[in-house]
Each structure stands twice: as structure tokens, then as C-alpha cells.
């Protein structure tokens, strides 16, 4: 049986590496068989993302009914508190070490969750591999989303050589360290001391010598005397818009702000953006977050009044 599904077309020489990455991030749709087409391999993915197209695939007969989950390195995060399903999931993937269930939503000023261990090693710490970079993560101490890996690469493609970049809510450093591959300087700030501790560790792990970690409230960053930045990343979906005036003060005229937000209707945050700048705004959906709500990004060109 053949069905249409989103897929990534990659050169054959990159197919296995890309397949493993998608598998680790929970984005490879294992219901379908990857297939070759000329010099490329078509890999089915679970959701729409930059660069995907619709293709027909043969379905794979189901052998094991696995519960829905998200992969973060060697940890699977399940959506249901199902110990039996967790044991099946753990047995299905040799690379898995732990299966967790979130007992709380992301909450508090440090953006953390409490987890119950359903199966495997009783730990919330793991190592994530992403496009040749390594991030040590502790999910109980600092927020991390593997599903934004493609988005991080999209922003990296937009960064000009030598840019000054500010990551206002850096966490353990996935955006900051990724963008450091092309930027001249990245200032990576976060309010969470545990996140900054892991950020410093990950900077050393990836030898990212042009990343400066800062333990600070984003609202106080304009008062720290930084020269204007060319690009600012604001990945705090539940509250980033509150800090948009601070970001606009920190960004140079003609620079770019990437504002991530959870929204229920298109252009929901445009009035707040227009209060901060009259520059060009492009909005796009990153991924579905929950029924009726999605994770969006606004790419904002800062335009000073009278500029």
C-alpha cells in the first residue's frame, strides 16, 4: 500500500547520517519505507519542516505498537504515564537508556519540568548529537527541544560571516553554539544557573571559543553596555514577547530578531511587534504544539523610527 507523506530528499552519501539524526530527534516516520530516486534518498518525516516535499511511500507492516514519544538523545519522553508501553519502547531501541513521563508542564522562571522514570536508567541527563555538535542536557534542570534542530539550521543559514549574535534565552546552548559556527561573536544569556552551568560545559565540549556565557535576566541585558547586535534569538515561546522592547534596544538598525512564540491565531503577536519596530516581519509555523496551538517564529527586521 502506498501513501503520500512529507519527506526530505538527501544525497545518497548523506542518507544514513540524516536517517540516524531524524531517528534520534523523533522525526523519522517509521510507518513508511525510505526509497531511492536517482542519486537521492527520500526519507519520510513526521511533520512539515523547511525543505520537505510530498512523496508516495510504501507502508511498513507494524510489528510493535509503540506509544507516542519524543526522543532527546538517549531519553524518550512519553505523552502518557504507561509503564508497560515504556518497557516496550525501551526494548525497541538499542540506543535508548531511559523513558520518562513529564509530571508537570514547562513551568517557572527556569522553564523546567518534573519527570517520572518509567523504564531504564533513573536519570534525566543525556547527550544529544545534532549536526556534528554535542549537547549535554539535564531535562529536569534546563529546557531542551530536539525538535528545533532544523530551525536552528535555518537560522544558521541566515547568519552572515562575523555577525554579532545575542541569544537572550540560551538554555544549555543549542542555538548559541550552532550559530557560533558562522558568527563572529555570540553572547548567550540565561537566568537559570543550572542551564548556564551546562552551557559553559557545552561551549567547552564543542570548542566554541566565540561564545560568551552570561547569567542574567534578559530584561537587564540592555543595561550591561553591549554594542548593538546584528541578530537576536528569542526562544522563550511562553513569554519572549514581554522582552521584545529590550531586544529592539539591543539590535542594530537593519538587524534581525527571531521571536519564537506559541499562538492560537495567525499574526497574533504582530501588534506587539509593531509597537517595537516598523521593520519587515515574516511569520512562519515551526511545528504543532497542541490542538489549536502552534510554535511560530517571527523574523523581524529592526527599523529605527525615522530610519
N, C-alpha and C positions, 0 to 999 in steps of 0.2 A: 504494500500500500504506500502511495506517495502523497505527501502533504507539503504545502508551502510553509516556509518558516524563515525568519531573519537569519542571515549568515554573514560571516566575514570571509572574503576571498583573499588568501595569502599565498605567496610563492611557496612552491614545494619545499625548498630548502629551509623555510621558516615554519613549516606547518606543525611539526612536532613540538617545538618550543612554544608556539602560540597555543596549541591544543592544551598543553600542560598548564600554561598560565590561566587560560579560560577555565580549566577544570579546578584549579586552586581557588579561583575567585568565585566559583559557583555560577559562572556564566555560560559554560558549555552545555547545550541542550542534549542530554544523553538519550533522549527519546528517538533521535534520528542518527543515521549513519553518515559521517563525513564522506564526501566524494570528490574525486579529481575531475578537473575540467581544463584540459590543455596543460599549461605549466603551473596552474594554481590548484589549491585545495580549498574546497568550500566547507567551512566549519559552522554548524548550526549553533545559534546562541539563543539565550532565554529571553532577551529583551532588546528593544530597539536602542541603538547607540550610533555614534558617528561612524560612517563608512560602511554600514551594513546594507545589504540588498535582500530582496525576497527570492528564494530559490526553492525548488522541489527536492524533497529528500525521501528516502525510504525509511520507514519507521523501524525501530529496533524492538523485537519482542521483549516484553517486560519479564525479567527473571525474579527481581526482588522489589517489593513495594517499599520504597524508602520515603520517610517523612520529609516534608519541605524544610530546607535549611539554608544557611549562608555559611560559606567557608572563609575562614580567616587563618591563613597558614595551616597549622596542624589542628585547628579547632573548628568544629562545626557548631553553629548556633541554631538550635531548633526553634520553631514557632509554637510548638505545643509541648507541654510537660508530659512526655511519653517515654518512660524509661525503656520499655520493650523496643519501641522504634529506635531509640538511641543506640541500643545494643546492636540492632540490625545495621544501622548506619555505620557504626564503628567497625563492624566486621566487613563491610562492603568496600572500604577504602584503606589500603595498607598505610597510606600517608597520614591518616587521622590518628591523633593521640587522645583527644578529649571531645566530648559532646556536652554542650552547655544549654541551659534554658534560662532566658532573662526573666528574673522575678520582678523587675521594675522597668519602666521605660527609661530612656535617657533623661536624667534629671539633675538639678542642682547647678551651681555656677561652674562646676568642674566637668559637666557633661558625662557622667558615669552611670553605670547600671550595676545592679547586684545580680549575680548568676548562681544557679544551682547546677552542680555537676551531675549529669545524668548517666554518663558512662566514661570509662577510660581514666587517664591520669587526672587527679584532682588539682588542676591548675588553670589559671586564666591567662597565662603567659605563653606566647608563641612567637615564631619568627615568620614574617611574611616576605616572600620574594616577589618583586614587581619590576618588570622591565630591567633586570640586571641590578636592581638596588635591593637592599635588605633593611627591614624594619622590625626591630624587636618591640613587641606590643604586649601590654597587660590590659586586657579588656575591662578589668574591674577598677583600674586606676586611671585610664585615659581612653577617650573615644577613638575608634578607628573604623573606617569603612573601606573594605577591599573593593566594593562596587564602584568606587570613584576612580579606579586606576585608569580607565580610558579617558575620563575627564581630565585627569592630571596630565596625560599625554597631549590632549588637545590644547591645554593652556601652554604647555612647554613649546609646542609648535608655533605659538604666537609670540613667544618671548624673543626679543632681539638680543644679539650678542652684546654682553656688557651691561645689560639693564640693571637698574636698582629696583629690587623687589621687596615688598613687605608682605609677610603672611601674618595677619592680625590674630588668627586663632590656630596656631601651628600644630597643636597636639604633639604627637611623637615625631612629626616632621615629614609626612609623606609628600605634601605639596612643596614645602620649602626645599627639601633635598632633591626632589625631582627637578624643580626649576633651576636649582644651582648648577645643573649641567650646562646651562646656556647663559645664565645671568652673570653679571659681574659681582654683585653682592646681594645676599638675601638676609634680611632681618626677620627672624622667626620668633614671634611673641606668643606667650600663653600665660593665663592666670593660674593654671594648675601646676603646683610644684612637682608632682609626680610625673606629669606629662613632660615638663621641661627637663627633668632628670633623664627620662627616656630619650628625649630629643637630643640632648648632649651625647648620650651613648650612641645614637644612630648617626649623628654627624661624624663621630669618630669611626664608626663601623663602615661608613661609606666614603670616608676620607674627603668629606665635603668642606674644604678649608675656607670657602667663601660664604659660609652660613654663620650668622651671629645669633645665638640664642638669647632671648630676653624674657625674664619673668616679670610680667607686667599686665595690668588691666588695660585692655585696648582703649578705653576711654582716656587714659592718661598718656598714650603714646604721642599725641601732638605736642605735649609739653616737655618732651625729652630731647628736643633740639636736633632731630633728624633733618637732613637735607631732603627735598622733595623726592618722592619715589616715582619711577616710571610705571610701575604696575603694583596693584594691591589685590591680594586674595582675601576674601571674607567668607570663609567656610564655617559658619555657625548658623545653620538653617533655621533654628527656632528664634534667634534673636539678633542676627547680624545687622538687620536694617536699623536697629537702635544706634549702631555705631557708624552709620553711613556719613553723618556730618564730620566725624573725626577723620574718616578715611578720605573724604573730599579735601580736607585741610592738608592731609599728608601727601596727596598725589599732585604731581605737577600738572600744569595746563597742557592738555593733549594726551595725558597719561590714561591708563585703563584701570578700572576697578571691576573685579569679578565678584559679584554679590550672589551668594547661594541662599535660597530661601525655600521654605515649604509653603505651598499655596494651593488654594481651592478654586481659583479662577484666574484666567489669563490676565496678565498685566496688573495683578493685584498690588504690586509694590511700586508701580510707576509713579503714583502721586508723591510718595516719599522720595523717590529718586529725583523727580523734577524739583523738589524743594531744595535739593543739594546741588544740582547741576542741570544745565540745559543741553548738555552734550548728547551725542548719538547713543541710543540704547538698543541692544539686541537681546531678545529673550528666547530661551530655548529650554525644553524639558530634558532633564538629565535622566531621571528614572521615576517610575511609580513608587510612591512611598506607602500609601494605604488607599483603600477605596475612596475615591473622590478627592484625593490629595496627592500632589507630586512634588518632587525635588526639582526646582528650577534654578537656572543661572541667568543673571542679567550681566551682560558685558557692557560696561558703561564707559564712554569716553568723557573725561572730565573737561568741562569748558568753563573757564572763569567768566564771571559777569563782565561784560564789556570787552571780552577777548575775541 
